[in-house]
Amino acid sequence: MPRLHPDQDLAAALAAARVRLGLVATLLVLAGMGWWWTAGRMQGMDDGPWTGLGTLSWFLGVWVVMMAAMMFPSVAPTVALFSRMTRSRSLLTPLLFAAGYLTTWAAAGLVAFGIGLAGRRLPGDPLSWDAAGRPVAAATLLVAAAYEVTPIKDVCLRRCRSPLGVLLTGWRDGRSGALRMGARNGAWCVGCCWALMASLFALGVMSVVWMALVAALIALEKTVPGGRAVTYGTAGVLLVLGVLLWVAPAAIPALTVPGSGMSSMSTG
């Protein structure tokens, strides 16, 4: 079949979303429930950059709900397109696709937890704010900004913005196929968004404000026409945050400085 321009491919997914309104509404309701649940669980837990992640079971449960809240709005068109291609009105198969997608993000969460645990166990707790935590957090944001303009980011973003091609080249039938295809789509998404998620850890993974900002940037990159141009805007946002975190963290609204018990928004 002829190769579609990414914006044309994205248009096909958005058209499918208009046809599968019930499915999209279900995903958005699930995302809304995830935001409500996460906000309740995170209340009073934002300790700023490199927030403690708790036990593995607690973190993984919160992480999966976070990913549903953050990612379901932007992945809904892809799930709708998959549903339309199966020619089935059942919610089960597309929801299995979404479950496979979340499974990949759960695996990414396990990797993040392992890195965070290893960092906390290093002698002297180098990720503490008074040690190397501040420059490492700033450097993480700068690396995330740089990744936004790399060819690898471009390749992964094109896959996220071209769901028709991804689905056609990796089609699998049945319920197990739906899980596998969802996991494959999630892998492209992780490749596209891992740096943005790393920036969330560097700003405060238990902060609903930063969670919302990162989710908004992800949604803009995946769904706004001319997505590559959006990534340059994202890179600019991350660059500014990285520099400010390094030289003037108090100038960043809603940033909780570890140990202060207050965000910069409230410290004036």
Solvent accessible surface area in square Angstrom, and as a share of the most:
residue,aa,sasa,rsa
1,M,162,0.72
2,P,109,0.68
3,R,208,0.76
4,L,63,0.31
5,H,107,0.48
6,P,23,0.14
7,D,47,0.24
8,Q,107,0.48
9,D,6,0.03
10,L,8,0.04
11,A,51,0.40
12,A,32,0.25
13,A,1,0.01
14,L,59,0.29
15,A,31,0.24
16,A,0,0.00
17,A,13,0.10
18,R,157,0.57
19,V,64,0.37
20,R,23,0.08
21,L,118,0.59
22,G,52,0.50
23,L,8,0.04
24,V,22,0.12
25,A,50,0.39
26,T,38,0.22
27,L,0,0.00
28,L,84,0.42
29,V,90,0.52
30,L,68,0.34
31,A,3,0.03
32,G,38,0.37
33,M,113,0.51
34,G,5,0.05
35,W,63,0.22
36,W,196,0.69
37,W,86,0.30
38,T,0,0.00
39,A,42,0.33
40,G,50,0.48
41,R,101,0.37
42,M,4,0.02
43,Q,152,0.68
44,G,84,0.81
45,M,69,0.31
46,D,38,0.19
47,D,83,0.43
48,G,0,0.00
49,P,6,0.04
50,W,39,0.14
51,T,9,0.05
52,G,45,0.43
53,L,23,0.11
54,G,55,0.53
55,T,89,0.52
56,L,83,0.41
57,S,91,0.59
58,W,62,0.22
59,F,2,0.01
60,L,50,0.25
61,G,37,0.35
62,V,1,0.01
63,W,3,0.01
64,V,47,0.27
65,V,41,0.24
66,M,1,0.00
67,M,1,0.00
68,A,12,0.10
69,A,0,0.00
70,M,4,0.02
71,M,0,0.00
72,F,8,0.03
73,P,52,0.33
74,S,8,0.05
75,V,6,0.03
76,A,2,0.02
77,P,13,0.08
78,T,9,0.05
79,V,0,0.00
80,A,0,0.00
81,L,12,0.06
82,F,3,0.01
83,S,3,0.02
84,R,108,0.39
85,M,52,0.23
86,T,40,0.23
87,R,219,0.80
88,S,35,0.23
89,R,181,0.66
90,S,55,0.36
91,L,79,0.39
92,L,79,0.39
93,T,25,0.15
94,P,1,0.01
95,L,56,0.28
96,L,38,0.19
97,F,0,0.00
98,A,4,0.03
99,A,42,0.32
100,G,2,0.02
101,Y,0,0.00
102,L,28,0.14
103,T,84,0.49
104,T,26,0.15
105,W,3,0.01
106,A,19,0.15
107,A,54,0.41
108,A,23,0.18
109,G,0,0.00
110,L,81,0.40
111,V,96,0.55
112,A,25,0.19
113,F,22,0.09
114,G,36,0.35
115,I,121,0.61
116,G,17,0.17
117,L,70,0.35
118,A,59,0.46
119,G,10,0.09
120,R,89,0.33
121,R,182,0.67
122,L,97,0.48
123,P,127,0.80
124,G,72,0.69
125,D,50,0.26
126,P,39,0.24
127,L,31,0.16
128,S,35,0.22
129,W,39,0.14
130,D,141,0.73
131,A,54,0.42
132,A,36,0.28
133,G,0,0.00
134,R,75,0.27
135,P,50,0.32
136,V,58,0.33
137,A,0,0.00
138,A,0,0.00
139,A,41,0.31
140,T,28,0.16
141,L,0,0.00
142,L,59,0.29
143,V,87,0.50
144,A,1,0.01
145,A,9,0.07
146,A,58,0.45
147,Y,22,0.08
148,E,0,0.00
149,V,62,0.36
150,T,40,0.23
151,P,104,0.66
152,I,113,0.58
153,K,0,0.00
154,D,35,0.18
155,V,65,0.37
156,C,11,0.07
157,L,3,0.02
158,R,102,0.37
159,R,80,0.29
160,C,15,0.09
161,R,9,0.03
162,S,20,0.13
163,P,1,0.01
164,L,30,0.15
165,G,32,0.31
166,V,9,0.05
167,L,3,0.01
168,L,76,0.38
169,T,107,0.62
170,G,7,0.07
171,W,76,0.27
172,R,103,0.38
173,D,116,0.60
174,G,53,0.50
175,R,154,0.56
176,S,74,0.47
177,G,1,0.01
178,A,0,0.00
179,L,71,0.35
180,R,141,0.51
181,M,8,0.03
182,G,0,0.00
183,A,32,0.25
184,R,96,0.35
185,N,9,0.05
186,G,0,0.00
187,A,55,0.43
188,W,67,0.23
189,C,1,0.00
190,V,32,0.19
191,G,19,0.18
192,C,1,0.00
193,C,1,0.00
194,W,110,0.38
195,A,1,0.00
196,L,1,0.00
197,M,7,0.03
198,A,29,0.22
199,S,0,0.00
200,L,0,0.00
201,F,23,0.09
202,A,0,0.00
203,L,2,0.01
204,G,0,0.00
205,V,1,0.00
206,M,3,0.01
207,S,6,0.04
208,V,52,0.30
209,V,83,0.48
210,W,13,0.04
211,M,0,0.00
212,A,44,0.34
213,L,58,0.29
214,V,2,0.01
215,A,10,0.08
216,A,48,0.37
217,L,16,0.08
218,I,1,0.00
219,A,31,0.24
220,L,83,0.41
221,E,0,0.00
222,K,11,0.05
223,T,37,0.21
224,V,54,0.31
225,P,97,0.61
226,G,36,0.35
227,G,2,0.02
228,R,67,0.24
229,A,73,0.57
230,V,33,0.19
231,T,0,0.00
232,Y,124,0.47
233,G,44,0.42
234,T,1,0.01
235,A,12,0.10
236,G,31,0.30
237,V,58,0.33
238,L,3,0.02
239,L,93,0.46
240,V,87,0.50
241,L,18,0.09
242,G,0,0.00
243,V,71,0.41
244,L,50,0.25
245,L,0,0.00
246,W,125,0.44
247,V,97,0.56
248,A,37,0.29
249,P,17,0.11
250,A,76,0.59
251,A,58,0.45
252,I,0,0.00
253,P,86,0.54
254,A,12,0.09
255,L,0,0.00
256,T,14,0.08
257,V,37,0.21
258,P,32,0.20
259,G,90,0.86
260,S,53,0.34
261,G,71,0.69
262,M,100,0.45
263,S,27,0.18
264,S,9,0.06
265,M,130,0.58
266,S,76,0.49
267,T,69,0.40
268,G,109,1.05
